Amino acid sequence: MTQAKAVTVPPKADPGMSPEEMKAFVRRHFEDFINRKDSNAALRNFTPDILDHDEPYGAANGNEILKTMIEGIYAKWPDIHVTVEDAVSERDMVIVRNHWRFTDPATGKPMEFQGFVQWRFAKGKICERWATLTQPTEVAAESGWR
């Protein structure tokens, strides 16, 4: 039987920015981390002990884990792109609604999925993440994407 990885919740701290600044930070993060394929944004924007509750292989701590995870996404879907549709911020949290698009490497068809991501901030960086995503579906031809 495999033992579950121990995870720790980063301590609460002043977020280090206003709610509006946190929303702008998250928008820049998505632009760099996803759209510009800058995996080092994980090291700049996340605390070293970030807790990702919804990392693909289970909850995990560490910005290096997220850097490695996104590099795998870049390899799998080189044209992945995210649009932040909405962002709401309160106290030390930001919640965003996103629209993701990529090309399925097996079929060459344009695909999309959507989701919500909640980020918690401490000391000017993201220290905790939760995410809910829909299953990828084929993009409707009339959408004009691609």
Rosetta silent file (secondary structure, phi, psi, omega in degrees, C-alpha in Angstrom):
SEQUENCE: MTQAKAVTVPPKADPGMSPEEMKAFVRRHFEDFINRKDSNAALRNFTPDILDHDEPYGAANGNEILKTMIEGIYAKWPDIHVTVEDAVSERDMVIVRNHWRFTDPATGKPMEFQGFVQWRFAKGKICERWATLTQPTEVAAESGWR
SCORE:     score description
SCORE:     0.000 S_00000001
   1 L     0.000  131.672 -179.761    0.000    0.000    0.000 S_00000001
   2 L   -82.411  133.799  178.061    1.365    3.427   -0.986 S_00000001
   3 L   -81.473  141.440  178.102    1.499    6.016    1.755 S_00000001
   4 L   -69.047  145.449  176.660   -0.088    9.390    1.061 S_00000001
   5 L   -68.733  137.009  175.007    2.279   12.341    0.776 S_00000001
   6 L   -78.072  132.565  176.562    2.247   14.573    3.836 S_00000001
   7 L  -123.003  153.830  177.771    1.273   18.128    2.973 S_00000001
   8 L  -125.746  144.912  177.699    1.325   21.234    5.092 S_00000001
   9 L   -86.769  122.275  176.965   -0.832   24.324    4.877 S_00000001
  10 L   -58.081  144.272 -176.900    1.316   27.457    4.606 S_00000001
  11 L   -65.349  151.988  174.133    0.707   29.793    7.551 S_00000001
  12 L   -66.905  143.024  177.390   -1.683   32.709    7.302 S_00000001
  13 L  -157.088  163.581  174.818    0.039   36.041    6.761 S_00000001
  14 L   -55.568  133.487 -178.501   -0.767   39.480    5.462 S_00000001
  15 L   -64.487  -22.800  178.178   -1.273   39.095    1.694 S_00000001
  16 L    83.512    4.883  178.003    1.055   42.031    1.070 S_00000001
  17 L  -156.768  163.993  176.879   -1.272   43.639   -1.482 S_00000001
  18 L   -77.331  164.133  175.365   -4.746   45.019   -1.896 S_00000001
  19 H   -55.044  -40.490  178.706   -7.529   42.934   -3.446 S_00000001
  20 H   -65.877  -39.732  178.146   -7.134   44.849   -6.733 S_00000001
  21 H   -66.184  -37.738  177.878   -3.366   44.284   -6.740 S_00000001
  22 H   -64.620  -40.958  177.324   -3.882   40.561   -6.096 S_00000001
  23 H   -61.221  -44.553  179.230   -6.282   40.312   -9.079 S_00000001
  24 H   -63.502  -39.305  178.030   -3.724   42.051  -11.307 S_00000001
  25 H   -59.898  -46.707 -179.286   -0.996   39.728   -9.987 S_00000001
  26 H   -63.789  -43.034  177.735   -3.067   36.636  -10.861 S_00000001
  27 H   -59.767  -44.523  177.928   -3.822   37.944  -14.362 S_00000001
  28 H   -64.393  -39.088  179.239   -0.076   38.578  -14.945 S_00000001
  29 H   -59.095  -49.689  179.287    0.714   35.158  -13.512 S_00000001
  30 H   -61.202  -40.721 -179.951   -1.589   33.390  -15.991 S_00000001
  31 H   -61.147  -46.610  179.995   -0.205   35.463  -18.871 S_00000001
  32 H   -71.693  -53.060 -170.436    3.400   34.551  -17.985 S_00000001
  33 H   -68.136  -36.579 -177.424    2.926   30.988  -16.681 S_00000001
  34 H  -104.160  -61.832 -170.135    0.541   29.760  -19.371 S_00000001
  35 H   -71.239  -33.127  178.647    0.415   32.054  -22.397 S_00000001
  36 L   -96.176   -1.735  178.058    4.120   33.022  -22.481 S_00000001
  37 L    56.472   43.509  179.223    5.246   29.524  -21.360 S_00000001
  38 L  -101.381   88.626 -177.719    7.447   30.952  -18.584 S_00000001
  39 L   -65.280  -22.287  177.704    7.712   28.071  -16.119 S_00000001
  40 L   -67.856  -12.007  173.998    9.996   30.174  -13.904 S_00000001
  41 H   -59.342  -28.135  176.721    6.899   32.185  -12.991 S_00000001
  42 H   -60.474  -40.091 -178.086    6.275   29.327  -10.517 S_00000001
  43 H   -75.373  -32.208  179.426    9.462   30.266   -8.684 S_00000001
  44 H   -78.364  -41.055 -167.489    8.710   34.014   -8.781 S_00000001
  45 H   -98.141  -21.183 -179.310    5.001   33.970   -7.969 S_00000001
  46 E  -104.669  146.114  171.840    4.529   31.011   -5.605 S_00000001
  47 E   -66.916  153.718  179.186    5.948   30.621   -2.125 S_00000001
  48 E   -58.287  -27.248 -177.719    8.456   27.740   -1.887 S_00000001
  49 E  -104.523   20.245 -179.643    5.946   25.851    0.303 S_00000001
  50 E   -46.547  139.408  174.217    2.826   26.553   -1.779 S_00000001
  51 E  -104.970  114.965  174.933    0.125   23.961   -1.209 S_00000001
  52 E   -99.258  105.884 -178.332   -1.608   22.946   -4.420 S_00000001
  53 L   -68.339  -23.058 -172.425   -4.718   21.095   -3.299 S_00000001
  54 L  -125.895   33.459  174.022   -5.520   20.010   -6.863 S_00000001
  55 L   -61.210  144.447 -173.523   -2.176   19.180   -8.472 S_00000001
  56 L   -53.822  -25.746 -178.293   -2.817   16.408  -11.052 S_00000001
  57 L  -105.772   17.703  179.485   -1.107   13.742   -8.916 S_00000001
  58 L   110.483  163.864 -179.132   -2.654   14.791   -5.608 S_00000001
  59 L   -55.253  138.641 -177.292   -2.150   17.595   -3.116 S_00000001
  60 E  -153.774  151.677  174.249    1.481   18.657   -2.915 S_00000001
  61 E  -102.410  143.415  169.198    3.719   21.362   -1.490 S_00000001
  62 L   122.334  129.221  178.964    6.382   23.194   -3.448 S_00000001
  63 H   -70.762  -26.003  177.103    6.834   25.660   -6.276 S_00000001
  64 H   -66.119  -35.930  177.574    9.311   23.313   -8.010 S_00000001
  65 H   -62.288  -42.736  179.966    6.535   20.690   -8.315 S_00000001
  66 H   -69.723  -33.830  175.896    4.311   23.233  -10.067 S_00000001
  67 H   -62.686  -46.561  179.421    7.164   24.295  -12.354 S_00000001
  68 H   -64.702  -42.105 -179.944    7.684   20.665  -13.394 S_00000001
  69 H   -59.608  -46.771 -176.275    3.936   20.082  -13.798 S_00000001
  70 H   -70.267  -31.228  176.582    3.480   23.055  -16.145 S_00000001
  71 H   -64.379  -33.371  174.003    6.508   22.065  -18.222 S_00000001
  72 H   -66.807  -37.616  176.889    4.742   18.741  -18.819 S_00000001
  73 H   -64.783  -43.856  178.721    1.623   20.651  -19.926 S_00000001
  74 H   -58.114  -41.396 -179.089    3.727   22.743  -22.355 S_00000001
  75 H   -68.082  -39.505 -178.053    5.125   19.529  -23.854 S_00000001
  76 H   -73.254  -42.818 -176.579    1.702   17.903  -24.117 S_00000001
  77 L  -130.355   78.471 -173.727   -0.171   20.969  -25.418 S_00000001
  78 L   -58.766  -24.068 -178.729    2.365   23.450  -26.862 S_00000001
  79 L  -101.596   17.629 -178.786   -0.322   25.926  -27.923 S_00000001
  80 L   -55.882  139.119 -178.645   -2.230   25.983  -24.620 S_00000001
  81 E  -144.274  140.422  178.806   -3.736   29.387  -23.956 S_00000001
  82 E  -123.716  142.008  172.710   -5.839   30.701  -21.086 S_00000001
  83 E  -118.764  126.577  174.415   -8.188   33.652  -20.897 S_00000001
  84 E   -82.947  113.373 -178.136   -9.191   35.000  -17.497 S_00000001
  85 E   -83.416  -40.268 -178.889  -12.893   35.719  -17.902 S_00000001
  86 E  -146.061  151.523  174.520  -13.616   37.003  -14.373 S_00000001
  87 E  -143.134  133.844  179.071  -11.660   37.701  -11.195 S_00000001
  88 E  -129.717  136.616 -178.279  -12.995   38.357   -7.702 S_00000001
  89 E  -134.886  141.656  177.010  -10.844   39.193   -4.696 S_00000001
  90 E  -155.380  142.427 -178.462  -11.489   39.505   -0.985 S_00000001
  91 L    50.928 -112.864 -177.965   -9.200   39.447    2.073 S_00000001
  92 L  -111.459   19.703 -174.358   -6.237   37.254    1.042 S_00000001
  93 E  -122.736  150.510  169.827   -7.990   35.352   -1.794 S_00000001
  94 E  -131.489  134.462  173.916   -8.550   35.678   -5.542 S_00000001
  95 E  -120.287  131.340  179.050  -10.974   33.498   -7.498 S_00000001
  96 E  -124.970  149.468  171.322  -10.861   33.458  -11.285 S_00000001
  97 E  -108.282  125.008 -173.796  -13.003   31.884  -13.989 S_00000001
  98 E  -119.830  156.082  173.723  -10.844   30.754  -16.894 S_00000001
  99 E  -126.667  118.978 -176.389  -11.282   29.522  -20.450 S_00000001
 100 E  -109.147  142.483  176.194   -8.498   27.257  -21.730 S_00000001
 101 E  -137.580  148.315  178.861   -7.810   26.224  -25.349 S_00000001
 102 E  -163.282  168.718  175.523   -5.305   23.873  -26.947 S_00000001
 103 E  -101.746  130.064  177.110   -4.897   21.520  -29.901 S_00000001
 104 L   -68.557  118.693 -177.079   -5.342   17.815  -29.231 S_00000001
 105 L   -65.929  -25.282 -178.218   -2.021   16.291  -30.377 S_00000001
 106 L   -78.285  -34.233 -174.486   -3.669   12.978  -31.316 S_00000001
 107 L  -112.255  -18.863 -174.846   -6.400   14.423  -33.539 S_00000001
 108 L    76.847    5.980 -178.166   -5.220   17.940  -34.399 S_00000001
 109 L   -86.810  144.005  175.608   -8.635   19.231  -33.300 S_00000001
 110 E   -71.206  135.328 -177.445   -9.027   22.415  -31.270 S_00000001
 111 E  -125.809  162.556  177.445  -10.136   21.664  -27.721 S_00000001
 112 E  -150.500  157.247  169.285  -11.259   23.720  -24.755 S_00000001
 113 E  -150.694  166.352 -178.349  -12.075   23.445  -21.082 S_00000001
 114 E  -131.834  164.780  179.416  -13.094   25.866  -18.390 S_00000001
 115 E  -172.687  174.739  175.536  -12.512   26.180  -14.710 S_00000001
 116 E  -122.455  137.382  175.934  -12.309   28.111  -11.504 S_00000001
 117 E  -128.326  133.251  176.120   -9.091   28.653   -9.579 S_00000001
 118 E  -113.805  129.330 -178.793   -8.875   30.027   -6.066 S_00000001
 119 E  -118.158  139.278  171.172   -5.557   31.449   -4.884 S_00000001
 120 E  -112.267  138.932 -177.670   -4.525   32.458   -1.354 S_00000001
 121 E  -108.407  150.374  170.630   -1.793   35.047   -0.868 S_00000001
 122 E  -151.252  129.194  175.883    0.761   35.590    1.883 S_00000001
 123 L    54.123   39.721  174.463    3.583   38.132    1.911 S_00000001
 124 L    82.007    9.300  178.319    3.117   39.147   -1.726 S_00000001
 125 E  -136.091  165.602  176.948    3.080   35.635   -3.221 S_00000001
 126 E   -83.362  127.773 -177.021    0.600   32.845   -3.893 S_00000001
 127 E  -118.994   -8.198 -179.603    0.777   30.254   -1.117 S_00000001
 128 E  -153.911  144.597 -176.849   -2.262   28.044   -1.745 S_00000001
 129 E  -141.267  137.568  170.594   -4.278   26.908   -4.798 S_00000001
 130 E  -128.242  145.174  179.909   -7.562   25.084   -5.419 S_00000001
 131 E  -146.127  144.769  173.302   -8.909   24.347   -8.907 S_00000001
 132 E  -130.438  125.309 -176.538  -11.983   22.873  -10.533 S_00000001
 133 E  -127.744  147.707  173.680  -11.853   22.153  -14.265 S_00000001
 134 L   -82.157  166.236  174.559  -14.302   20.781  -16.805 S_00000001
 135 L   -73.272  141.479  176.915  -13.375   17.924  -19.109 S_00000001
 136 L   -61.193  141.147  175.626  -11.871   19.060  -22.424 S_00000001
 137 E  -133.433  160.738  178.290  -14.295   19.155  -25.351 S_00000001
 138 E   -68.344  139.049  177.833  -13.892   19.920  -29.037 S_00000001
 139 L   -73.383  133.746  177.084  -14.201   23.605  -29.908 S_00000001
 140 L   -62.856  137.063 -177.531  -17.244   24.374  -32.017 S_00000001
 141 H   -55.582  -36.093 -176.432  -16.255   25.292  -35.590 S_00000001
 142 H   -75.356   -3.468 -178.999  -18.218   28.545  -35.431 S_00000001
 143 H   -70.503  -25.250  178.943  -16.173   29.820  -32.473 S_00000001
 144 L    81.747    4.567  179.408  -13.453   31.078  -34.821 S_00000001
 145 L   -73.168  136.908  177.172  -10.639   29.860  -32.592 S_00000001
 146 L   104.902    0.000    0.000   -7.375   29.003  -34.395 S_00000001
